[in-house]
Amino acid sequence: MGIFWDLLQEDELEKQQKQANSLEDRIEILESELASTKVLLRKTLAALETHLSKDIDGDGKLG
């Protein structure tokens, strides 16, 4: 019975490792997407401030 229990535990550990790796991959992708979104948002804000000639974000400058 002990060997079967060891095999079950080993299988469970492998499943958890795969989930952890998968989660790390997903986090990396999300962080990359967030960075891209921030860049796009900054560009959009700069274009909008230039177009409206108004300081929207309160940083004291246009664009």
C-alpha positions in Angstrom: 0.0 0.0 0.0 2.9 2.4 0.7 4.2 2.3 -2.8 0.8 3.3 -4.2 0.5 6.1 -1.8 3.9 7.4 -2.8 2.9 7.2 -6.5 -0.3 9.1 -5.8 1.6 11.8 -3.9 4.3 12.1 -6.6 1.5 12.5 -9.3 -0.1 15.2 -7.2 3.2 17.0 -6.8 3.7 16.9 -10.6 0.2 18.3 -11.2 0.9 21.1 -8.8 4.2 21.9 -10.4 2.6 22.1 -13.9 -0.1 24.4 -12.5 2.6 26.6 -10.9 4.5 26.8 -14.2 1.3 27.5 -16.1 0.4 30.3 -13.6 3.9 31.8 -13.9 3.5 31.8 -17.6 0.1 33.5 -17.4 1.4 36.1 -15.0 4.3 36.9 -17.4 1.8 37.3 -20.3 -0.5 39.5 -18.2 2.4 41.7 -17.1 3.5 42.1 -20.7 -0.1 43.0 -21.7 -0.3 45.5 -18.9 2.9 47.2 -19.9 1.6 47.5 -23.5 -1.7 48.9 -22.3 0.1 51.5 -20.2 2.2 52.6 -23.1 -0.9 52.9 -25.3 -2.8 54.8 -22.6 0.1 57.3 -22.2 0.2 57.8 -26.0 -3.6 58.3 -26.1 -3.5 60.8 -23.2 -0.7 62.8 -24.9 -2.6 62.9 -28.2 -5.8 63.9 -26.4 -4.1 66.7 -24.4 -2.4 68.0 -27.6 -5.7 67.9 -29.5 -7.7 69.6 -26.7 -4.8 71.9 -25.7 -5.6 71.0 -22.1 -3.7 69.4 -19.3 -5.9 66.4 -18.5 -3.7 64.4 -16.1 -2.6 67.5 -14.1 1.1 67.1 -14.7 1.5 70.7 -15.7 2.3 70.0 -19.4 0.5 69.2 -22.6 1.2 66.0 -24.4 
